[in-house]
Amino acid sequence: MKRKFLVAGLLILSCGLHAQKPYVSQVWSPDNGDGTYSNPVVNADYSDPDAIRVGDDFYMIASSFDQVPGLPILHSKDLVNWKLIGHALQRQVPLDVFNKVQHGNGVWAPAIRYHKNEFYIYYPDPDFGIYVTKAQKTTGPWSDPVLVEGGAGLIDPCPFWDEDGKVYLSHAYAGSRAGIKSVLVIKEMNAEGTKTTTNGVMVYDGHEFDPTIEGPKVYKRNGYYYLFAPAGGVATGWQLVLRSKNIYGPYERKVVMEQGKTPVNGPHQGAWVDTQTGENWFLHFQDKEAIGRVVHLQPMKWVNDWPVIGEDKDNDGNGNPVLRYKKPNVGKTYAKENPVESDEFNDLGLGLQWQWQANPQATWSFMNTQKGSLRMFAHPVEKDQSLWNTPHVLLQKFPHDAFTATTKINFRASEKFTGEKAGLTTMAMSYGNIAIKRKTDGVYIVFTACEKADRGGKETEKELVKLSQKDVYFRMQFKPDTTCVFSYSIDGQKFVEAGSVKATPGKWIGSKVGLFITSDVKINDAGFIDVDWFRITK
């Protein structure tokens, strides 16, 4: 039963986060409970993952593009069970740019490192350059981003602190901005790691064998410098490793993991981590189109100072991804836990899974502690403006290949103006939603679809039924064939199908699901919705 009283909510908060049971998803949990796990370990769009171990704790970050807050940070004790614990960016800079929707822009592939008791995250913005932000704890506070090097097309940075005190930065180039691609460079930085101090050296040219090489991660082992780098493209590529006794090369080349005969396409771009017991593992993504880029965990071993990732059944040094495998040995067993998906809106802030399509304004939403709900106010949009270009849309990632999202909404429309509209939506280059809309003669439930929104496609709206009450339940079922089926209910029991759309990817991200409320006009007392709860189930 939903907790409704402020006293109960404060009591729960006073117990602290550690008193709460770990969240276990109804739709995907990789821990099989028998000492094995199934891939993906995170079946949601945490693309371009990078990870480190600090003591007994593993931390993973991912790209976030235009979604705010950005730079998600996940924590695990065993590399299989992951929890979303925060974000390094509460606002994206430059603020005037990211106060508007910027699909496909913003935070590209980042890197996280731990150096002298501080966490460093380096992230690229392909239009502005490479930034760094630091913190004493992964839960923050994180410092304001510092521009390490400005310039268009500088992407996928990774820092490296060498034993002699020198500090280096590796990165790649985005052809769409820089006009060049498929090359990796190494540059020196100042001791603080906040500015590059040299123009850099091209240490690898991938044009002949490894087109679209990018995402380099720098490591050192047994006197070798290693560059772990994906090549061949997001959905079709392979994992490459380069090694040299000199950080500037020349580098030897070896493919250490590719799809082979497995269903795991494009297995690459990620992080090498070790356990306290001396095991080696590799986290990487797989592109699943409408779902986004999901995170896999592969066993890794060293053979003749080369890493071999996945299962290498023919012993050629080139592994293939595993689907099921023995869990990492971290010295003990931990409870199942997954990134939170549902939200009862009983806390003093939104669940960490929620992101806006741009830097949020303070008036977009509030936690309504009187009712244990989320209050979202109607903000105006331009005539014929689709949700694709609307910043105040609150979204979260698709959590699996099939799931159901259901929400209960109380709609309080303006009494003087028409056009306010609120509901449950998907968001991608094509999308659909089920919503309540204020018209001249009352409030109606409507179904909306928009194809090719990224190319200026217009929304089509179908009126379904007039609503005589303020409470309504909306549902979206995501089917294995990527169909999103929308329905509504007056009593929360019987749902009436309203329409469907095919899920598509967003711009460099997977399709998302969430909530919105818009208005045709700006007034001094906007209508609003109180969202009682939002639940992800099978």
Secondary structure as GFF3:
##gff-version 3
##sequence-region A 1 538
A	DSSP	alpha_helix	6	14	.	.	.	ID=ss1
A	DSSP	three_ten_helix	17	19	.	.	.	ID=ss2
A	DSSP	beta_strand	36	38	.	.	.	ID=ss3
A	DSSP	beta_strand	50	54	.	.	.	ID=ss4
A	DSSP	beta_strand	57	61	.	.	.	ID=ss5
A	DSSP	beta_strand	70	76	.	.	.	ID=ss6
A	DSSP	beta_strand	82	89	.	.	.	ID=ss7
A	DSSP	alpha_helix	95	98	.	.	.	ID=ss8
A	DSSP	beta_strand	111	115	.	.	.	ID=ss9
A	DSSP	beta_strand	118	125	.	.	.	ID=ss10
A	DSSP	beta_strand	129	135	.	.	.	ID=ss11
A	DSSP	beta_strand	146	150	.	.	.	ID=ss12
A	DSSP	beta_strand	154	161	.	.	.	ID=ss13
A	DSSP	beta_strand	167	173	.	.	.	ID=ss14
A	DSSP	alpha_helix	175	178	.	.	.	ID=ss15
A	DSSP	beta_strand	183	189	.	.	.	ID=ss16
A	DSSP	beta_strand	201	205	.	.	.	ID=ss17
A	DSSP	beta_strand	217	221	.	.	.	ID=ss18
A	DSSP	beta_strand	224	231	.	.	.	ID=ss19
A	DSSP	beta_strand	238	244	.	.	.	ID=ss20
A	DSSP	beta_strand	252	257	.	.	.	ID=ss21
A	DSSP	beta_strand	268	274	.	.	.	ID=ss22
A	DSSP	beta_strand	280	287	.	.	.	ID=ss23
A	DSSP	three_ten_helix	289	291	.	.	.	ID=ss24
A	DSSP	beta_strand	293	303	.	.	.	ID=ss25
A	DSSP	beta_strand	306	309	.	.	.	ID=ss26
A	DSSP	beta_strand	324	326	.	.	.	ID=ss27
A	DSSP	beta_strand	365	368	.	.	.	ID=ss28
A	DSSP	beta_strand	373	377	.	.	.	ID=ss29
A	DSSP	beta_strand	379	380	.	.	.	ID=ss30
A	DSSP	three_ten_helix	387	389	.	.	.	ID=ss31
A	DSSP	beta_strand	393	397	.	.	.	ID=ss32
A	DSSP	beta_strand	403	412	.	.	.	ID=ss33
A	DSSP	beta_strand	421	427	.	.	.	ID=ss34
A	DSSP	beta_strand	431	439	.	.	.	ID=ss35
A	DSSP	beta_strand	442	450	.	.	.	ID=ss36
A	DSSP	three_ten_helix	453	455	.	.	.	ID=ss37
A	DSSP	beta_strand	459	467	.	.	.	ID=ss38
A	DSSP	beta_strand	471	478	.	.	.	ID=ss39
A	DSSP	beta_strand	483	489	.	.	.	ID=ss40
A	DSSP	beta_strand	496	502	.	.	.	ID=ss41
A	DSSP	beta_strand	512	519	.	.	.	ID=ss42
A	DSSP	beta_strand	528	537	.	.	.	ID=ss43
###
